[in-house]
Amino acid sequence: MNTNTLPTTIPEYLEQLRTALRGADPAMIQDAVYDAEEYLRSELAEQAGKSEADVIASVAGSYGAPEEVAEIYRDTEVTVNRALRAPAAPKRSSFLGKFFGVLVDPRTYGALFYMLLSMATGIVYFTVVTTGVSLSLGLMILIIGIPLLVLFLGLIRVLSLVEGRIVEVLLGERMPRRPLYTQKGKGWLERIKEMFTDGRTWTAMLYFLLMLPLGIAYFTIALVGLIVPLTFIAAPIAVWTGIGNVQGDVDGWVFLGDAGNGITTDVQMWQLPLLLVTGFLLFFATLHLVRGIGKLHGLLAKHLLVRNPVV
């Protein structure tokens, strides 16, 4: 290794690492930069008295130059993705195969669970952001307001990491597995300045605020999209098997529901098979819609929660 080409400062090392990782997934770049900065600064602390250039030169043989570290991360990313990726659904060329094949796609059920969970998480995120902003600004005139603001902005970063893990596990979108690196020993004002100047602080807040209306919409779509087709499927089965609250068969008409409470549905016998088929088609259409929403939301989370590398 030619040590003359090594960077002489940690920021320069990180910049070269970002450049070497140009075109890679932004989430992976964030993880690589975090690991590199944490390692180099820990080595700098252990080797007290040495300059950053001396520390970088001393660890280059074991940790590697920026280009070598970038190559290692690219190879590792491929290996890890293969190990963590959910089994791919069998590829089908026909329209019917693609339409009904969504039933065996693991990402469909991950997206469905995320949509059902999103209203609860959206309420939590919205409450944290609105409460944190109001308390921090309201107490800013007092001394306690400054550390409270730092804690709130730090909590936003933690929630971003947590939400990223949920998105990656359920929606399959690669998200950061490590937080943004924060150097130990920084003062309150310096930490606040760092967080305020980081655009992802504000886009993360925007994401958490959007999660309330999006969560309500996702939950409603998933719930209605499941209840309606499953009801269409269950009604004919209840009539044919004699189970359920079937009020009777009069001149080819079947009365479903509870007549005592005035909740009934009149269906002709010949309509039952059509109702069953419609229910199945709506069910599979809902699964396609859920999977599509999951993909779009993964892209939204990636755009708002992951820092784009500046190279």
N, C-alpha and C positions, 0 to 999 in steps of 0.2 A: 504494500500500500504506500502510495506517495503522500506523506504527511503534509507536503507543501500545498496540496489541494484541499486540505481540511479547513473548515471554517474556524475562526478564532474566537467567536462568541456564541453563546447559546441561541440568541435570536437569529443569528446568521445560520447556525446549524438547522434550526427549525424551518427557516425560509427555504433552505436548500432541500430539506426533506419534503416540504410542500411542492416544490418545483418538480422533484423526482417523482412525486405521486400524481402529477398533473393528469387529469382525465379519469382518475379512480373515483370510487364512490365517496362523496363528501363525508359521510358518517365514518367510513374507514380511515379517511385522512385525519379526522378529529381524534380518533382513537390512537392513531400512530403518533401524532404530535403530542398528545397527552403523555403517552408512555415515554417518549423520548425526553420531554422536558422534565418529567418526574425523575427519571433515571439520572439525567445530567445534573440536575440541581441537588439531588441526594449525594452524588459523587463529589460535587463541589463543596457541599457542607462537610463531608467526611475528610476531604483533602484540604483542610483549612490552610490558608496561606498561599495556595497555588492560584494562578490566574485561570480564567475560563479556557484560554487557548491550551494551557498545559493539561488541564483536566480532560478536554476533548481529545488531545493527542494521546493521553495515557489510556483512555478507555476505547479508543478507535479500534484497537485490535480485537477486543472482546465484544463490544456492542456494534461496531461497524460505522463506516462513513454513511452520510445521508443516502447516497445512491444504493448502497448495500442494504441498508435498513428498509428502504422502499421496496426493493426486490423481494426481501423476506416477507414483508407484509402482503404484497400482492400474491405470493405463493400461498401464504397462510390463509388468506381470505378465501381463496378457491377451495382449499381443503376444509376449512370450517363450514363454508356454505354447503358443501356436499354432505357434511355430517349432520348439519342442522336442518337442511331443507326437508320439508314434508314430502312424502312420496308423491311423485307426479301422477296425475290421472292419466290413464291410457289415452293416447291420441286417436281421435276418430275423424275420418274424412267426410262421412255423410252428415247431412243436416240433422237427422234424427239422432245420430250418435252424439253429436256435439250438444244437442238440446237436452237429451236425457243424461248425458255423461256428467253434467254438473253435480249429480247426486253423489258421485264417488270422488269429487274433488275436495280434499281436506280443507283448502282455503275457503270454501263455501261456508263451512260450519264455523271456522274461525271468525270470518266476517259477520256471520249471524250472531255469534256470541258477543262480539264487540258491539254490534248495534244494540243488542238488548242491554248491554252493560253501560252504554254510552250516556244514557240519561242520568244515571247515578253519578258517574264520574264527572259529567258536565256540571251537575249541581255543585259537587265538591270543588271543582276547579273555579267555577264562577264565584262561589262564596269566598274562597281563599284570596282571589285577586281583588275583588271589590272590598273585602274587609281589610286586606293588607294595605291597599292604596289609601283608603280613608284613614286608617289608624296612623300610617306613616306620615302622611301629609298633615294630619291634624295635630300630631305630637312633634312636628318638625321644629316648632319654636322652643321646645324643651330639649334638654340634653338627651333624654331617653329616645327621642325621635330618630337620632342618627343611627345608633346600633339596631333599633327596630327596623329601620329601612334596609340596613345591610342584611339582617336576618330574613326579611321578606324577599329581597332580591335573590338571596341564596336559596330560599325555599322554592322560588320559581325555577331555578336551575335544577334542583332536586326533582321537582315535579316533571320537568321536561325530560329528565333521564328516565323516570318511572313510566311516563306515558310512552316514551320511545320504546321501552322494553315491551310494553303491552302491544304497541303497534307492530313491532317486529314479530312477536310470538303469534299473534292472532291474524295479522294481515299480511305478513311475509315481507314487509318493506324493511330493508336494512337501515337500522338506526344506530346512533352512537351507543357503545357499551361502556364508555368511560365519560366522565364529565369534562367540562373545560378546566384546564389546569389553573389553579390559583396558588401563587407563591406564598409560602408561609412567612409570617413576620410583617406583612403589609399592614399599614395603619387603616383606620376606619375610612378616612377621607379618600385614601388611595383606592381602597376596595370599591367604594361607592362610585368613584370616577371611572374605574375599570368596567363596572357593571353598566353604568349609564351610557358609556360610549360603545358598548357592545350592542349592535342592532338586534341580536337574537334575544336579548332581554325583553325588548318591546314586541317582537314578533311572537315570542312565546306567550306573553300576556294576551296578545290578540287571539292567539290560538285557544287559550283557556277560556276567554270570553265567548268565542264562537262555539265552543263545545256545548254550551247550554242550549242554544237553539238547534244546533246540529244534533245534539244528543236526543232532544225531544223528537225531532223529525225522524232520526234513525230508529228510535224505539217504536214510534207510531207505525212507521213503514214495516218494520219487522213483525210487530205484533199483529197488525191488520192483515199483512201479507201471509201470515200463517193461519190465523183464525178463519178467514173467509174460505180459502180452498179446503182446509181440513173440515170445515162445516159442510161444504158441498160434498165432500167425500163421505163423511159420516152419515149424512141424512139418508141416502139410498141404502146404505148397509144396514142402518137401523130398521128401515121398512122391511127389507128382504129377510132379515134375521129375526124380526119380531121383538127386538130390544128397543129401548128408548121410549120416549113419550109420544107414541103414535096414536092419534085420536080416532082413527077409523078410516074405512075405505067406502066412499059413497059415490056410485056411478063413475068409477074410475079416478076419483079425486082422493088424495091422501092429505089428511090434516095433521101437520107436525107442530108440536109445541104444547103449551099449557093453556087449554081453553078456559080454565077457571080464572086465570089471570089475564085473559084476552090476548095472549101471545101465541099466535098460530100462523102457519104458512101453508097455503093450499098449493099442492103440487099434483099434477096428473101422473098416473102410473107410467105413461110412455116417456115422461120427462125425466124420470129417475136415472136411466142410463146416461142421458145427456148431461145431467147434473154431475154425475160421477166423473165423466170424461172432462167436463169443464173444470172440476175441482183439481184433477191431476194436472191439467195444463196450467192452471193458475199457480199451482204449487211449484212446478218447475220454473215457471216464469219468475216467481218470487225469488227462487234460489239464484237465478241469473242476475236479477236486479241486486240482490244482496252482495253477490260476488263483485259486481261492477262498482257498487258503492264502496266496498272495502278497498278496491284498488285505487279509486279516486281519493279516498280519505288518506290512504297511505302516502300518496303523492303530496297531499296538502300538509300532512304532518312533517314530511321530509323537507318541504319548502320553508315551513315556519319554525321548526325546532332545530334544524341542523345548520350550523354555521358553514357557509360556503367558503372554501379556501381561497385566499387571495394570493395568486401566484403570477 
